[in-house]
């Protein structure tokens, strides 16, 4: 069985026998504990999208589009073609249709489609698809030209050339078209650039949700701006690397967000580079988001470890033994690019050889620290080249081999 399920097994000694048996204790990392929810390879999120029944749509692995209940149960799944491997695909709701941009190809799928329905491919190519739609139409960019698309019939209407390298598009309810690229935001009403634009802008995959603009950056960062694109207050989750010197915990299920949707006042769903949906709740007192729920599965884990207290370490964060299938991973260290199988010293201390970017490190510390983080000390290891195919480690007589 692939690591779509991370299944916790409880080892219990039986008083009447001189042996022990493994007994199923629960499921972690798979929000529907009755069936796997991811398929194919690890793939970035493309939504999420909320439908009128209150269900969420998001890619679940490279070859599947999933429809989830808000409690994490898998309601339906649909086979889809593999998309772009760099996180540039898009899922947009246009009325009763879902429009998917996978690589440079557009597909549609009715929201009411029966499970297993194949998406319909539209003619033509697209480089950028807007994250929102107005009046049954969605805006796209092919090469250097913008177009308006009616996905119900596949009709394209040419618009204009933006005159800038646009990476993202968003349409407001009044029809104002926003284009993002070159570190700026452009705003057009019709084909006319609005007064005061372009303005400076930072972050990826921008969307207007309610009265605020949100964007995403590496290190699990979510940025929030007001309607004038001024920081309000700025970083509301994570903390992008750069000039900051110090430690900032990261959500490895987010890493660099791919989209956001509002569920109700103060509660949002956001998807990341692994296709996992997380619920983030607004913390009014501290002016930031807290991660409160995880929806999705697990693919491509590098390693696992278990301590004497039942804390479970993965390369993307940790869980406690009593956690539920929808419990989010702890925040903590960045997922290593390469790591050996960790060992747990004395049942308490995780010890692991890993590679972080180009640095070889020996991670050492508790699986979950006193702050609730999956954070270990990481002294560097000099004069050692870590092979890409490293597989295991063991502890013997105070020496890790």
Secondary structure as GFF3:
##gff-version 3
##sequence-region A 1 401
A	DSSP	beta_strand	6	13	.	.	.	ID=ss1
A	DSSP	beta_strand	20	28	.	.	.	ID=ss2
A	DSSP	beta_strand	49	50	.	.	.	ID=ss3
A	DSSP	beta_strand	56	59	.	.	.	ID=ss4
A	DSSP	beta_strand	64	68	.	.	.	ID=ss5
A	DSSP	beta_strand	74	79	.	.	.	ID=ss6
A	DSSP	beta_strand	90	94	.	.	.	ID=ss7
A	DSSP	beta_strand	97	102	.	.	.	ID=ss8
A	DSSP	beta_strand	105	110	.	.	.	ID=ss9
A	DSSP	beta_strand	120	125	.	.	.	ID=ss10
A	DSSP	beta_strand	128	129	.	.	.	ID=ss11
A	DSSP	beta_strand	138	142	.	.	.	ID=ss12
A	DSSP	beta_strand	145	150	.	.	.	ID=ss13
A	DSSP	beta_strand	155	158	.	.	.	ID=ss14
A	DSSP	beta_strand	168	171	.	.	.	ID=ss15
A	DSSP	beta_strand	177	181	.	.	.	ID=ss16
A	DSSP	beta_strand	184	189	.	.	.	ID=ss17
A	DSSP	beta_strand	192	193	.	.	.	ID=ss18
A	DSSP	beta_strand	199	200	.	.	.	ID=ss19
A	DSSP	beta_strand	204	209	.	.	.	ID=ss20
A	DSSP	beta_strand	212	217	.	.	.	ID=ss21
A	DSSP	beta_strand	221	225	.	.	.	ID=ss22
A	DSSP	beta_strand	231	237	.	.	.	ID=ss23
A	DSSP	beta_strand	259	264	.	.	.	ID=ss24
A	DSSP	beta_strand	267	271	.	.	.	ID=ss25
A	DSSP	beta_strand	277	283	.	.	.	ID=ss26
A	DSSP	beta_strand	288	295	.	.	.	ID=ss27
A	DSSP	beta_strand	304	306	.	.	.	ID=ss28
A	DSSP	beta_strand	312	314	.	.	.	ID=ss29
A	DSSP	beta_strand	317	319	.	.	.	ID=ss30
A	DSSP	beta_strand	338	339	.	.	.	ID=ss31
A	DSSP	beta_strand	343	345	.	.	.	ID=ss32
A	DSSP	beta_strand	349	356	.	.	.	ID=ss33
A	DSSP	beta_strand	359	366	.	.	.	ID=ss34
A	DSSP	beta_strand	377	380	.	.	.	ID=ss35
A	DSSP	beta_strand	395	396	.	.	.	ID=ss36
A	DSSP	beta_strand	399	400	.	.	.	ID=ss37
###
